[in-house]
Amino acid sequence: MRTRPAPNENRPTPNFDRLARLYRWLEYASFGPMLERCRFYFLPACATARRALILGDGDGRFTQRLLQANPFLEVDAVDASAQMLQQLRQRVASSGTDDALRVHTLRADIRAFTPERRDNDPGYDLVVSHFFLDCLTPNEIDALADRLRECLAPDALWLISDFAIPQRGWLRPVAQLVVRSLYFAFDCLTRLRIKKLPDYAGALEQHGFFQVQQKTFLGGLLTTELWQKQSSKP
Ligand SMILES: C[S@@+](CC[C@H](N)C(=O)[O-])C[C@H]1O[C@@H](n2cnc3c(N)ncnc32)[C@H](O)[C@@H]1O
């Protein structure tokens, strides 16, 4: 895997280190089990993947479950936070199996990261980004989708979970308030410097991915989606 010098749109790399140990408990305190339900909903669709790239993996709860569900999978997990990656490695190692041997962690700002192609390898057949694309701007997602496309196997899946604002109804203003509050908190705690949810769907479609399935939770405040790489770019 290659990393370039820090990117960007004058935005520092956010620092989630301080949150790493508490992250899970803060999540349970604010959303109960709902984020986990969302993350794990499409886990069965990942059971046959062979090589996965997990972006902004955080404390590794999804990776642990993914490795348990798929004994043949190899995982590359990329995150900018050393403490999050430490949590991930500990969690996977605590399974008491040799799952840890199938995970390779890399500390990098995703905006400066390009996976390396292996010789005679079709590329990753699974990308996962749970509650991560909302840490990027639309331009950054656009550049990411462009770089990743070249490193993915034909028909590769991209599993995405994120917050969303329902199009209409009384939940819309509630969701707007929740999302604004979350961005305010993350900005104070991590210097995230992002203020609104990006339109990742537009960027993915532009780079030749299409949505296969979607499931929403909490009236549309949470969404989890399976996307797939098209054989050719539009
Ligand atoms: C909101 S947390 C989500 C963690 C996990 N995927 C989950 O489902 O809860 C965002 C994660 O992305 C990482 N992150 C944020 N911006 C990043 C960037 N530009 N490059 C790499 N990692 C980043 C953070 O360190 C953190 O672990």
The ligand as an ORCA input file, in Angstrom:
! r2SCAN-3c Opt
* xyz 0 1
  C     -16.841      7.928     13.110
  S     -15.525      6.785     13.205
  C     -16.237      5.319     12.518
  C     -15.521      4.076     12.964
  C     -16.125      2.742     12.512
  N     -15.993      2.532     11.102
  C     -17.556      2.593     12.946
  O     -18.320      1.953     12.249
  O     -17.909      3.073     14.017
  C     -14.485      7.324     11.921
  C     -13.176      6.564     11.842
  O     -12.519      6.996     10.668
  C     -11.210      7.409     10.961
  N     -10.911      8.546     10.071
  C     -11.554      9.735      9.991
  N     -11.046     10.487      9.023
  C     -10.044      9.758      8.460
  C      -9.146      9.959      7.392
  N      -9.140     11.107      6.699
  N      -8.286      8.976      7.070
  C      -8.276      7.798      7.745
  N      -9.100      7.545      8.775
  C      -9.978      8.513      9.132
  C     -11.198      7.795     12.429
  O      -9.908      7.671     12.997
  C     -12.222      6.821     12.990
  O     -11.634      5.612     13.396
*
